[in-house]
Amino acid sequence: MSKAIHTAQQYWDVRSDLFANYYKKPSFFDKLLRKAVYTRTAVTLKVIKEFGKCTVLDIGSGPGVNSVTWLKNSEVTQLLGIDFAENMNEYARKNAEAEGVGARCKFVEGDFLTYNFNDKYDVSAAMGVSDYVKDMDVFLKKMDAVSNKAFVVSWPLNGLRMALRRYRYTCPVYHYNEADVRRLHEGLRIKSLEIIPMQGGMMSVARK
C-alpha cells in the first residue's frame, strides 16, 4: 500500500504537541540526532540580540517555543508568529501566556507568501521552513521585503536524515547545499551573508 500524501499544512496541523516536545521535553534521541533544532534557535537569538529593542517576525512559528525563547532572552518589543496550522497557533498562544510573554507577541494563521503584512520587522526568521517550501527564491524575496535589519533561515542538507524524512513524512521535503543558498540570496537587498554549518544543514544570516 502506498503512503498517503499530504500538504505540509495537513501534516503539521495534527502534530503541535509532538513538535513542541522536541524543544521542551527532548528525548535522548532528540538530543543526539536533532541538535540542529537547538542550534538554529540559539543562532537566531544571537542575531536578534544584536539589535536590542527590536521587532521580530517568526515565520512558521509552529507551537511558539522558539518565539517564547527569543522573547524571554532578549529585548524584543513585539513578535508576530505566522503559521498555516491553526492547532500550532493555539498551542503557541497558550504557551506564550503560560510563560509570561503573551503581551509581547501575537500568532496568526496564514501562508507567509500570500499574507498581507502591514508592517516591516527588524528581524525575520524561518526555522525548519525551507524544508517544505518549493519556491524558496520567492520566499526569500518576501523575507527581504518585510525585514529591516536581518533575516535568518535554516537549511537542511541531503543525507541519511533527509532520506529517512522522505520515507517517514507524508508531505514533500526539500534539501539544499551551500551553493544553492548563496545563489538564492543573489540580487537581494543585503550587505552581507553569513553561512553557519550545523548538524544536518546550515544557517544563513542575511544582514542589511
PyMOL commands that place a pseudoatom at each C-alpha (Angstrom):
pseudoatom trace, name=CA, resn=MET, resi=1, chain=A, elem=C, hetatm=0, pos=[0.000, 0.000, 0.000]
pseudoatom trace, name=CA, resn=SER, resi=2, chain=A, elem=C, hetatm=0, pos=[1.393, 3.431, -0.913]
pseudoatom trace, name=CA, resn=LYS, resi=3, chain=A, elem=C, hetatm=0, pos=[1.551, 6.041, 1.847]
pseudoatom trace, name=CA, resn=ALA, resi=4, chain=A, elem=C, hetatm=0, pos=[-0.908, 8.931, 1.896]
pseudoatom trace, name=CA, resn=ILE, resi=5, chain=A, elem=C, hetatm=0, pos=[0.338, 12.257, 0.525]
pseudoatom trace, name=CA, resn=HIS, resi=6, chain=A, elem=C, hetatm=0, pos=[-0.431, 15.441, 2.458]
pseudoatom trace, name=CA, resn=THR, resi=7, chain=A, elem=C, hetatm=0, pos=[0.482, 19.094, 2.248]
pseudoatom trace, name=CA, resn=ALA, resi=8, chain=A, elem=C, hetatm=0, pos=[2.893, 20.418, 4.873]
pseudoatom trace, name=CA, resn=GLN, resi=9, chain=A, elem=C, hetatm=0, pos=[-0.087, 22.178, 6.478]
pseudoatom trace, name=CA, resn=GLN, resi=10, chain=A, elem=C, hetatm=0, pos=[-2.037, 18.940, 6.815]
pseudoatom trace, name=CA, resn=TYR, resi=11, chain=A, elem=C, hetatm=0, pos=[0.987, 17.072, 8.123]
pseudoatom trace, name=CA, resn=TRP, resi=12, chain=A, elem=C, hetatm=0, pos=[1.889, 19.554, 10.888]
pseudoatom trace, name=CA, resn=ASP, resi=13, chain=A, elem=C, hetatm=0, pos=[-1.621, 20.640, 11.855]
pseudoatom trace, name=CA, resn=VAL, resi=14, chain=A, elem=C, hetatm=0, pos=[-2.025, 17.468, 13.921]
pseudoatom trace, name=CA, resn=ARG, resi=15, chain=A, elem=C, hetatm=0, pos=[1.500, 17.450, 15.386]
pseudoatom trace, name=CA, resn=SER, resi=16, chain=A, elem=C, hetatm=0, pos=[1.723, 20.559, 17.596]
pseudoatom trace, name=CA, resn=ASP, resi=17, chain=A, elem=C, hetatm=0, pos=[2.440, 18.620, 20.800]
pseudoatom trace, name=CA, resn=LEU, resi=18, chain=A, elem=C, hetatm=0, pos=[4.991, 16.377, 19.111]
pseudoatom trace, name=CA, resn=PHE, resi=19, chain=A, elem=C, hetatm=0, pos=[6.921, 19.290, 17.637]
pseudoatom trace, name=CA, resn=ALA, resi=20, chain=A, elem=C, hetatm=0, pos=[6.815, 21.317, 20.855]
pseudoatom trace, name=CA, resn=ASN, resi=21, chain=A, elem=C, hetatm=0, pos=[8.271, 18.403, 22.780]
pseudoatom trace, name=CA, resn=TYR, resi=22, chain=A, elem=C, hetatm=0, pos=[11.375, 18.392, 20.552]
pseudoatom trace, name=CA, resn=TYR, resi=23, chain=A, elem=C, hetatm=0, pos=[12.210, 21.631, 22.395]
pseudoatom trace, name=CA, resn=LYS, resi=24, chain=A, elem=C, hetatm=0, pos=[10.506, 21.377, 25.768]
pseudoatom trace, name=CA, resn=LYS, resi=25, chain=A, elem=C, hetatm=0, pos=[10.904, 17.660, 26.557]
pseudoatom trace, name=CA, resn=PRO, resi=26, chain=A, elem=C, hetatm=0, pos=[13.718, 16.389, 24.336]
pseudoatom trace, name=CA, resn=SER, resi=27, chain=A, elem=C, hetatm=0, pos=[14.362, 12.658, 24.439]
pseudoatom trace, name=CA, resn=PHE, resi=28, chain=A, elem=C, hetatm=0, pos=[17.838, 11.159, 24.257]
pseudoatom trace, name=CA, resn=PHE, resi=29, chain=A, elem=C, hetatm=0, pos=[17.161, 10.566, 20.551]
pseudoatom trace, name=CA, resn=ASP, resi=30, chain=A, elem=C, hetatm=0, pos=[16.215, 14.229, 20.078]
pseudoatom trace, name=CA, resn=LYS, resi=31, chain=A, elem=C, hetatm=0, pos=[19.352, 15.485, 21.839]
pseudoatom trace, name=CA, resn=LEU, resi=32, chain=A, elem=C, hetatm=0, pos=[21.539, 13.180, 19.757]
pseudoatom trace, name=CA, resn=LEU, resi=33, chain=A, elem=C, hetatm=0, pos=[20.005, 13.481, 16.291]
pseudoatom trace, name=CA, resn=ARG, resi=34, chain=A, elem=C, hetatm=0, pos=[18.118, 16.778, 16.419]
pseudoatom trace, name=CA, resn=LYS, resi=35, chain=A, elem=C, hetatm=0, pos=[20.897, 19.084, 17.621]
pseudoatom trace, name=CA, resn=ALA, resi=36, chain=A, elem=C, hetatm=0, pos=[20.117, 21.384, 14.706]
pseudoatom trace, name=CA, resn=VAL, resi=37, chain=A, elem=C, hetatm=0, pos=[16.756, 22.222, 16.283]
pseudoatom trace, name=CA, resn=TYR, resi=38, chain=A, elem=C, hetatm=0, pos=[18.536, 23.762, 19.267]
pseudoatom trace, name=CA, resn=THR, resi=39, chain=A, elem=C, hetatm=0, pos=[21.418, 25.263, 17.294]
pseudoatom trace, name=CA, resn=ARG, resi=40, chain=A, elem=C, hetatm=0, pos=[19.139, 27.237, 14.999]
pseudoatom trace, name=CA, resn=THR, resi=41, chain=A, elem=C, hetatm=0, pos=[17.214, 28.662, 17.963]
pseudoatom trace, name=CA, resn=ALA, resi=42, chain=A, elem=C, hetatm=0, pos=[20.454, 29.818, 19.587]
pseudoatom trace, name=CA, resn=VAL, resi=43, chain=A, elem=C, hetatm=0, pos=[21.895, 31.298, 16.387]
pseudoatom trace, name=CA, resn=THR, resi=44, chain=A, elem=C, hetatm=0, pos=[18.723, 33.280, 15.747]
pseudoatom trace, name=CA, resn=LEU, resi=45, chain=A, elem=C, hetatm=0, pos=[18.642, 34.532, 19.339]
pseudoatom trace, name=CA, resn=LYS, resi=46, chain=A, elem=C, hetatm=0, pos=[22.197, 35.821, 18.926]
pseudoatom trace, name=CA, resn=VAL, resi=47, chain=A, elem=C, hetatm=0, pos=[21.199, 37.736, 15.791]
pseudoatom trace, name=CA, resn=ILE, resi=48, chain=A, elem=C, hetatm=0, pos=[18.106, 39.183, 17.488]
pseudoatom trace, name=CA, resn=LYS, resi=49, chain=A, elem=C, hetatm=0, pos=[20.206, 40.397, 20.417]
pseudoatom trace, name=CA, resn=GLU, resi=50, chain=A, elem=C, hetatm=0, pos=[22.435, 42.356, 18.025]
pseudoatom trace, name=CA, resn=PHE, resi=51, chain=A, elem=C, hetatm=0, pos=[19.577, 44.807, 17.564]
pseudoatom trace, name=CA, resn=GLY, resi=52, chain=A, elem=C, hetatm=0, pos=[18.480, 45.399, 21.160]
pseudoatom trace, name=CA, resn=LYS, resi=53, chain=A, elem=C, hetatm=0, pos=[14.895, 46.587, 21.350]
pseudoatom trace, name=CA, resn=CYS, resi=54, chain=A, elem=C, hetatm=0, pos=[13.540, 45.284, 18.082]
pseudoatom trace, name=CA, resn=THR, resi=55, chain=A, elem=C, hetatm=0, pos=[10.582, 43.613, 16.416]
pseudoatom trace, name=CA, resn=VAL, resi=56, chain=A, elem=C, hetatm=0, pos=[10.638, 40.029, 15.159]
pseudoatom trace, name=CA, resn=LEU, resi=57, chain=A, elem=C, hetatm=0, pos=[8.678, 38.017, 12.614]
pseudoatom trace, name=CA, resn=ASP, resi=58, chain=A, elem=C, hetatm=0, pos=[8.713, 34.263, 13.287]
pseudoatom trace, name=CA, resn=ILE, resi=59, chain=A, elem=C, hetatm=0, pos=[7.727, 32.541, 10.033]
pseudoatom trace, name=CA, resn=GLY, resi=60, chain=A, elem=C, hetatm=0, pos=[6.408, 29.033, 10.506]
pseudoatom trace, name=CA, resn=SER, resi=61, chain=A, elem=C, hetatm=0, pos=[6.272, 29.694, 14.240]
pseudoatom trace, name=CA, resn=GLY, resi=62, chain=A, elem=C, hetatm=0, pos=[4.663, 26.332, 14.993]
pseudoatom trace, name=CA, resn=PRO, resi=63, chain=A, elem=C, hetatm=0, pos=[3.978, 25.799, 18.701]
pseudoatom trace, name=CA, resn=GLY, resi=64, chain=A, elem=C, hetatm=0, pos=[5.752, 29.067, 19.542]
pseudoatom trace, name=CA, resn=VAL, resi=65, chain=A, elem=C, hetatm=0, pos=[8.578, 27.549, 21.555]
pseudoatom trace, name=CA, resn=ASN, resi=66, chain=A, elem=C, hetatm=0, pos=[11.224, 29.449, 19.582]
pseudoatom trace, name=CA, resn=SER, resi=67, chain=A, elem=C, hetatm=0, pos=[9.196, 32.645, 19.856]
pseudoatom trace, name=CA, resn=VAL, resi=68, chain=A, elem=C, hetatm=0, pos=[8.972, 32.339, 23.632]
pseudoatom trace, name=CA, resn=THR, resi=69, chain=A, elem=C, hetatm=0, pos=[12.697, 31.603, 23.944]
pseudoatom trace, name=CA, resn=TRP, resi=70, chain=A, elem=C, hetatm=0, pos=[13.581, 34.698, 21.939]
pseudoatom trace, name=CA, resn=LEU, resi=71, chain=A, elem=C, hetatm=0, pos=[11.152, 36.886, 23.893]
pseudoatom trace, name=CA, resn=LYS, resi=72, chain=A, elem=C, hetatm=0, pos=[12.377, 35.709, 27.283]
pseudoatom trace, name=CA, resn=ASN, resi=73, chain=A, elem=C, hetatm=0, pos=[16.056, 36.129, 26.460]
pseudoatom trace, name=CA, resn=SER, resi=74, chain=A, elem=C, hetatm=0, pos=[16.149, 39.406, 24.552]
pseudoatom trace, name=CA, resn=GLU, resi=75, chain=A, elem=C, hetatm=0, pos=[14.731, 42.922, 24.422]
pseudoatom trace, name=CA, resn=VAL, resi=76, chain=A, elem=C, hetatm=0, pos=[12.243, 42.123, 21.652]
pseudoatom trace, name=CA, resn=THR, resi=77, chain=A, elem=C, hetatm=0, pos=[9.381, 44.597, 21.968]
pseudoatom trace, name=CA, resn=GLN, resi=78, chain=A, elem=C, hetatm=0, pos=[6.898, 42.760, 19.746]
pseudoatom trace, name=CA, resn=LEU, resi=79, chain=A, elem=C, hetatm=0, pos=[6.893, 39.448, 17.912]
pseudoatom trace, name=CA, resn=LEU, resi=80, chain=A, elem=C, hetatm=0, pos=[4.486, 38.205, 15.268]
pseudoatom trace, name=CA, resn=GLY, resi=81, chain=A, elem=C, hetatm=0, pos=[4.334, 34.486, 14.619]
pseudoatom trace, name=CA, resn=ILE, resi=82, chain=A, elem=C, hetatm=0, pos=[2.671, 33.182, 11.476]
pseudoatom trace, name=CA, resn=ASP, resi=83, chain=A, elem=C, hetatm=0, pos=[1.855, 29.554, 10.783]
pseudoatom trace, name=CA, resn=PHE, resi=84, chain=A, elem=C, hetatm=0, pos=[-0.641, 27.896, 8.471]
pseudoatom trace, name=CA, resn=ALA, resi=85, chain=A, elem=C, hetatm=0, pos=[-1.510, 25.199, 11.043]
pseudoatom trace, name=CA, resn=GLU, resi=86, chain=A, elem=C, hetatm=0, pos=[-4.077, 26.688, 13.448]
pseudoatom trace, name=CA, resn=ASN, resi=87, chain=A, elem=C, hetatm=0, pos=[-3.540, 23.939, 16.026]
pseudoatom trace, name=CA, resn=MET, resi=88, chain=A, elem=C, hetatm=0, pos=[0.060, 25.141, 16.235]
pseudoatom trace, name=CA, resn=ASN, resi=89, chain=A, elem=C, hetatm=0, pos=[-1.089, 28.745, 16.719]
pseudoatom trace, name=CA, resn=GLU, resi=90, chain=A, elem=C, hetatm=0, pos=[-3.462, 27.778, 19.522]
pseudoatom trace, name=CA, resn=TYR, resi=91, chain=A, elem=C, hetatm=0, pos=[-0.642, 25.951, 21.271]
pseudoatom trace, name=CA, resn=ALA, resi=92, chain=A, elem=C, hetatm=0, pos=[1.663, 28.957, 20.765]
pseudoatom trace, name=CA, resn=ARG, resi=93, chain=A, elem=C, hetatm=0, pos=[-0.809, 31.428, 22.289]
pseudoatom trace, name=CA, resn=LYS, resi=94, chain=A, elem=C, hetatm=0, pos=[-1.309, 29.265, 25.378]
pseudoatom trace, name=CA, resn=ASN, resi=95, chain=A, elem=C, hetatm=0, pos=[2.410, 28.653, 25.712]
pseudoatom trace, name=CA, resn=ALA, resi=96, chain=A, elem=C, hetatm=0, pos=[3.243, 32.368, 25.475]
pseudoatom trace, name=CA, resn=GLU, resi=97, chain=A, elem=C, hetatm=0, pos=[0.665, 33.244, 28.136]
pseudoatom trace, name=CA, resn=ALA, resi=98, chain=A, elem=C, hetatm=0, pos=[1.929, 30.495, 30.421]
pseudoatom trace, name=CA, resn=GLU, resi=99, chain=A, elem=C, hetatm=0, pos=[5.496, 31.775, 30.038]
pseudoatom trace, name=CA, resn=GLY, resi=100, chain=A, elem=C, hetatm=0, pos=[4.517, 35.372, 30.811]
pseudoatom trace, name=CA, resn=VAL, resi=101, chain=A, elem=C, hetatm=0, pos=[5.244, 36.884, 27.398]
pseudoatom trace, name=CA, resn=GLY, resi=102, chain=A, elem=C, hetatm=0, pos=[1.752, 36.868, 25.894]
pseudoatom trace, name=CA, resn=ALA, resi=103, chain=A, elem=C, hetatm=0, pos=[1.523, 40.679, 25.844]
pseudoatom trace, name=CA, resn=ARG, resi=104, chain=A, elem=C, hetatm=0, pos=[4.582, 40.951, 23.595]
pseudoatom trace, name=CA, resn=CYS, resi=105, chain=A, elem=C, hetatm=0, pos=[3.507, 38.562, 20.866]
pseudoatom trace, name=CA, resn=LYS, resi=106, chain=A, elem=C, hetatm=0, pos=[0.720, 37.589, 18.511]
pseudoatom trace, name=CA, resn=PHE, resi=107, chain=A, elem=C, hetatm=0, pos=[0.207, 34.422, 16.479]
pseudoatom trace, name=CA, resn=VAL, resi=108, chain=A, elem=C, hetatm=0, pos=[-1.801, 34.434, 13.276]
pseudoatom trace, name=CA, resn=GLU, resi=109, chain=A, elem=C, hetatm=0, pos=[-2.923, 31.763, 10.853]
pseudoatom trace, name=CA, resn=GLY, resi=110, chain=A, elem=C, hetatm=0, pos=[-1.760, 32.268, 7.307]
pseudoatom trace, name=CA, resn=ASP, resi=111, chain=A, elem=C, hetatm=0, pos=[0.582, 31.466, 4.459]
pseudoatom trace, name=CA, resn=PHE, resi=112, chain=A, elem=C, hetatm=0, pos=[3.640, 33.715, 4.602]
pseudoatom trace, name=CA, resn=LEU, resi=113, chain=A, elem=C, hetatm=0, pos=[3.807, 34.006, 0.819]
pseudoatom trace, name=CA, resn=THR, resi=114, chain=A, elem=C, hetatm=0, pos=[0.263, 35.360, 0.483]
pseudoatom trace, name=CA, resn=TYR, resi=115, chain=A, elem=C, hetatm=0, pos=[-0.211, 37.116, 3.846]
pseudoatom trace, name=CA, resn=ASN, resi=116, chain=A, elem=C, hetatm=0, pos=[-0.577, 40.907, 3.697]
pseudoatom trace, name=CA, resn=PHE, resi=117, chain=A, elem=C, hetatm=0, pos=[1.803, 42.341, 6.312]
pseudoatom trace, name=CA, resn=ASN, resi=118, chain=A, elem=C, hetatm=0, pos=[1.008, 45.855, 7.489]
pseudoatom trace, name=CA, resn=ASP, resi=119, chain=A, elem=C, hetatm=0, pos=[4.449, 46.378, 8.995]
pseudoatom trace, name=CA, resn=LYS, resi=120, chain=A, elem=C, hetatm=0, pos=[8.089, 45.522, 8.468]
pseudoatom trace, name=CA, resn=TYR, resi=121, chain=A, elem=C, hetatm=0, pos=[10.113, 43.754, 11.154]
pseudoatom trace, name=CA, resn=ASP, resi=122, chain=A, elem=C, hetatm=0, pos=[13.669, 44.334, 12.281]
pseudoatom trace, name=CA, resn=VAL, resi=123, chain=A, elem=C, hetatm=0, pos=[14.459, 40.625, 12.153]
pseudoatom trace, name=CA, resn=SER, resi=124, chain=A, elem=C, hetatm=0, pos=[12.580, 37.834, 10.426]
pseudoatom trace, name=CA, resn=ALA, resi=125, chain=A, elem=C, hetatm=0, pos=[13.340, 34.156, 10.967]
pseudoatom trace, name=CA, resn=ALA, resi=126, chain=A, elem=C, hetatm=0, pos=[12.283, 30.947, 9.257]
pseudoatom trace, name=CA, resn=MET, resi=127, chain=A, elem=C, hetatm=0, pos=[13.372, 27.930, 11.266]
pseudoatom trace, name=CA, resn=GLY, resi=128, chain=A, elem=C, hetatm=0, pos=[12.645, 24.494, 9.807]
pseudoatom trace, name=CA, resn=VAL, resi=129, chain=A, elem=C, hetatm=0, pos=[10.632, 26.074, 6.992]
pseudoatom trace, name=CA, resn=SER, resi=130, chain=A, elem=C, hetatm=0, pos=[12.757, 25.794, 3.848]
pseudoatom trace, name=CA, resn=ASP, resi=131, chain=A, elem=C, hetatm=0, pos=[12.381, 22.016, 4.171]
pseudoatom trace, name=CA, resn=TYR, resi=132, chain=A, elem=C, hetatm=0, pos=[8.764, 22.349, 2.973]
pseudoatom trace, name=CA, resn=VAL, resi=133, chain=A, elem=C, hetatm=0, pos=[8.890, 25.303, 0.537]
pseudoatom trace, name=CA, resn=LYS, resi=134, chain=A, elem=C, hetatm=0, pos=[9.147, 24.516, -3.154]
pseudoatom trace, name=CA, resn=ASP, resi=135, chain=A, elem=C, hetatm=0, pos=[9.911, 28.077, -4.319]
pseudoatom trace, name=CA, resn=MET, resi=136, chain=A, elem=C, hetatm=0, pos=[12.475, 29.402, -1.862]
pseudoatom trace, name=CA, resn=ASP, resi=137, chain=A, elem=C, hetatm=0, pos=[13.577, 32.122, -4.280]
pseudoatom trace, name=CA, resn=VAL, resi=138, chain=A, elem=C, hetatm=0, pos=[10.129, 33.727, -3.997]
pseudoatom trace, name=CA, resn=PHE, resi=139, chain=A, elem=C, hetatm=0, pos=[10.085, 33.077, -0.254]
pseudoatom trace, name=CA, resn=LEU, resi=140, chain=A, elem=C, hetatm=0, pos=[13.436, 34.828, 0.313]
pseudoatom trace, name=CA, resn=LYS, resi=141, chain=A, elem=C, hetatm=0, pos=[12.421, 37.837, -1.767]
pseudoatom trace, name=CA, resn=LYS, resi=142, chain=A, elem=C, hetatm=0, pos=[9.438, 38.331, 0.538]
pseudoatom trace, name=CA, resn=MET, resi=143, chain=A, elem=C, hetatm=0, pos=[11.610, 37.877, 3.643]
pseudoatom trace, name=CA, resn=ASP, resi=144, chain=A, elem=C, hetatm=0, pos=[13.876, 40.571, 2.239]
pseudoatom trace, name=CA, resn=ALA, resi=145, chain=A, elem=C, hetatm=0, pos=[10.878, 42.841, 1.643]
pseudoatom trace, name=CA, resn=VAL, resi=146, chain=A, elem=C, hetatm=0, pos=[9.469, 42.543, 5.180]
pseudoatom trace, name=CA, resn=SER, resi=147, chain=A, elem=C, hetatm=0, pos=[12.805, 42.759, 7.049]
pseudoatom trace, name=CA, resn=ASN, resi=148, chain=A, elem=C, hetatm=0, pos=[14.509, 45.982, 8.089]
pseudoatom trace, name=CA, resn=LYS, resi=149, chain=A, elem=C, hetatm=0, pos=[17.810, 44.715, 9.512]
pseudoatom trace, name=CA, resn=ALA, resi=150, chain=A, elem=C, hetatm=0, pos=[18.312, 40.972, 9.063]
pseudoatom trace, name=CA, resn=PHE, resi=151, chain=A, elem=C, hetatm=0, pos=[16.672, 37.694, 8.132]
pseudoatom trace, name=CA, resn=VAL, resi=152, chain=A, elem=C, hetatm=0, pos=[17.703, 34.217, 9.254]
pseudoatom trace, name=CA, resn=VAL, resi=153, chain=A, elem=C, hetatm=0, pos=[16.887, 30.866, 7.641]
pseudoatom trace, name=CA, resn=SER, resi=154, chain=A, elem=C, hetatm=0, pos=[17.724, 27.249, 8.442]
pseudoatom trace, name=CA, resn=TRP, resi=155, chain=A, elem=C, hetatm=0, pos=[18.528, 24.910, 5.541]
pseudoatom trace, name=CA, resn=PRO, resi=156, chain=A, elem=C, hetatm=0, pos=[18.637, 21.085, 5.533]
pseudoatom trace, name=CA, resn=LEU, resi=157, chain=A, elem=C, hetatm=0, pos=[21.341, 19.204, 3.651]
pseudoatom trace, name=CA, resn=ASN, resi=158, chain=A, elem=C, hetatm=0, pos=[20.787, 15.987, 1.761]
pseudoatom trace, name=CA, resn=GLY, resi=159, chain=A, elem=C, hetatm=0, pos=[21.915, 12.845, 3.557]
pseudoatom trace, name=CA, resn=LEU, resi=160, chain=A, elem=C, hetatm=0, pos=[20.709, 9.939, 5.668]
pseudoatom trace, name=CA, resn=ARG, resi=161, chain=A, elem=C, hetatm=0, pos=[18.398, 12.035, 7.843]
pseudoatom trace, name=CA, resn=MET, resi=162, chain=A, elem=C, hetatm=0, pos=[16.778, 13.599, 4.797]
pseudoatom trace, name=CA, resn=ALA, resi=163, chain=A, elem=C, hetatm=0, pos=[16.319, 10.157, 3.252]
pseudoatom trace, name=CA, resn=LEU, resi=164, chain=A, elem=C, hetatm=0, pos=[14.624, 8.963, 6.438]
pseudoatom trace, name=CA, resn=ARG, resi=165, chain=A, elem=C, hetatm=0, pos=[12.358, 12.004, 6.462]
pseudoatom trace, name=CA, resn=ARG, resi=166, chain=A, elem=C, hetatm=0, pos=[11.309, 11.360, 2.875]
pseudoatom trace, name=CA, resn=TYR, resi=167, chain=A, elem=C, hetatm=0, pos=[10.460, 7.804, 3.862]
pseudoatom trace, name=CA, resn=ARG, resi=168, chain=A, elem=C, hetatm=0, pos=[8.546, 8.747, 7.012]
pseudoatom trace, name=CA, resn=TYR, resi=169, chain=A, elem=C, hetatm=0, pos=[6.859, 12.043, 6.119]
pseudoatom trace, name=CA, resn=THR, resi=170, chain=A, elem=C, hetatm=0, pos=[3.684, 12.196, 4.078]
pseudoatom trace, name=CA, resn=CYS, resi=171, chain=A, elem=C, hetatm=0, pos=[4.442, 15.670, 2.676]
pseudoatom trace, name=CA, resn=PRO, resi=172, chain=A, elem=C, hetatm=0, pos=[7.182, 16.762, 0.259]
pseudoatom trace, name=CA, resn=VAL, resi=173, chain=A, elem=C, hetatm=0, pos=[10.542, 17.823, 1.728]
pseudoatom trace, name=CA, resn=TYR, resi=174, chain=A, elem=C, hetatm=0, pos=[13.454, 19.654, 0.089]
pseudoatom trace, name=CA, resn=HIS, resi=175, chain=A, elem=C, hetatm=0, pos=[17.203, 19.976, 0.671]
pseudoatom trace, name=CA, resn=TYR, resi=176, chain=A, elem=C, hetatm=0, pos=[19.956, 22.452, -0.236]
pseudoatom trace, name=CA, resn=ASN, resi=177, chain=A, elem=C, hetatm=0, pos=[23.724, 22.847, -0.396]
pseudoatom trace, name=CA, resn=GLU, resi=178, chain=A, elem=C, hetatm=0, pos=[25.778, 25.965, 0.293]
pseudoatom trace, name=CA, resn=ALA, resi=179, chain=A, elem=C, hetatm=0, pos=[25.894, 26.895, -3.395]
pseudoatom trace, name=CA, resn=ASP, resi=180, chain=A, elem=C, hetatm=0, pos=[22.090, 26.757, -3.519]
pseudoatom trace, name=CA, resn=VAL, resi=181, chain=A, elem=C, hetatm=0, pos=[21.795, 29.035, -0.503]
pseudoatom trace, name=CA, resn=ARG, resi=182, chain=A, elem=C, hetatm=0, pos=[24.245, 31.596, -1.853]
pseudoatom trace, name=CA, resn=ARG, resi=183, chain=A, elem=C, hetatm=0, pos=[22.535, 31.584, -5.252]
pseudoatom trace, name=CA, resn=LEU, resi=184, chain=A, elem=C, hetatm=0, pos=[19.117, 32.109, -3.679]
pseudoatom trace, name=CA, resn=HIS, resi=185, chain=A, elem=C, hetatm=0, pos=[20.396, 35.235, -1.904]
pseudoatom trace, name=CA, resn=GLU, resi=186, chain=A, elem=C, hetatm=0, pos=[21.773, 36.809, -5.071]
pseudoatom trace, name=CA, resn=GLY, resi=187, chain=A, elem=C, hetatm=0, pos=[20.070, 40.060, -6.025]
pseudoatom trace, name=CA, resn=LEU, resi=188, chain=A, elem=C, hetatm=0, pos=[18.552, 40.625, -2.581]
pseudoatom trace, name=CA, resn=ARG, resi=189, chain=A, elem=C, hetatm=0, pos=[18.982, 43.930, -0.761]
pseudoatom trace, name=CA, resn=ILE, resi=190, chain=A, elem=C, hetatm=0, pos=[21.563, 42.725, 1.727]
pseudoatom trace, name=CA, resn=LYS, resi=191, chain=A, elem=C, hetatm=0, pos=[25.037, 43.892, 2.752]
pseudoatom trace, name=CA, resn=SER, resi=192, chain=A, elem=C, hetatm=0, pos=[26.379, 40.550, 3.955]
pseudoatom trace, name=CA, resn=LEU, resi=193, chain=A, elem=C, hetatm=0, pos=[25.540, 36.850, 4.020]
pseudoatom trace, name=CA, resn=GLU, resi=194, chain=A, elem=C, hetatm=0, pos=[26.883, 34.590, 6.765]
pseudoatom trace, name=CA, resn=ILE, resi=195, chain=A, elem=C, hetatm=0, pos=[26.656, 30.799, 6.390]
pseudoatom trace, name=CA, resn=ILE, resi=196, chain=A, elem=C, hetatm=0, pos=[26.874, 28.795, 9.634]
pseudoatom trace, name=CA, resn=PRO, resi=197, chain=A, elem=C, hetatm=0, pos=[27.236, 24.984, 9.427]
pseudoatom trace, name=CA, resn=MET, resi=198, chain=A, elem=C, hetatm=0, pos=[25.201, 22.845, 11.801]
pseudoatom trace, name=CA, resn=GLN, resi=199, chain=A, elem=C, hetatm=0, pos=[24.255, 19.199, 12.145]
pseudoatom trace, name=CA, resn=GLY, resi=200, chain=A, elem=C, hetatm=0, pos=[22.455, 18.075, 9.008]
pseudoatom trace, name=CA, resn=GLY, resi=201, chain=A, elem=C, hetatm=0, pos=[22.357, 21.519, 7.443]
pseudoatom trace, name=CA, resn=MET, resi=202, chain=A, elem=C, hetatm=0, pos=[23.273, 25.177, 7.754]
pseudoatom trace, name=CA, resn=MET, resi=203, chain=A, elem=C, hetatm=0, pos=[22.015, 28.595, 8.820]
pseudoatom trace, name=CA, resn=SER, resi=204, chain=A, elem=C, hetatm=0, pos=[22.068, 31.708, 6.694]
pseudoatom trace, name=CA, resn=VAL, resi=205, chain=A, elem=C, hetatm=0, pos=[22.137, 35.171, 8.265]
pseudoatom trace, name=CA, resn=ALA, resi=206, chain=A, elem=C, hetatm=0, pos=[21.498, 37.981, 5.807]
pseudoatom trace, name=CA, resn=ARG, resi=207, chain=A, elem=C, hetatm=0, pos=[22.233, 41.445, 7.213]
pseudoatom trace, name=CA, resn=LYS, resi=208, chain=A, elem=C, hetatm=0, pos=[21.010, 44.652, 5.591]
for i in range(1, 208): cmd.bond("trace and resi %d" % i, "trace and resi %d" % (i + 1))
show_as sticks, trace
zoom trace
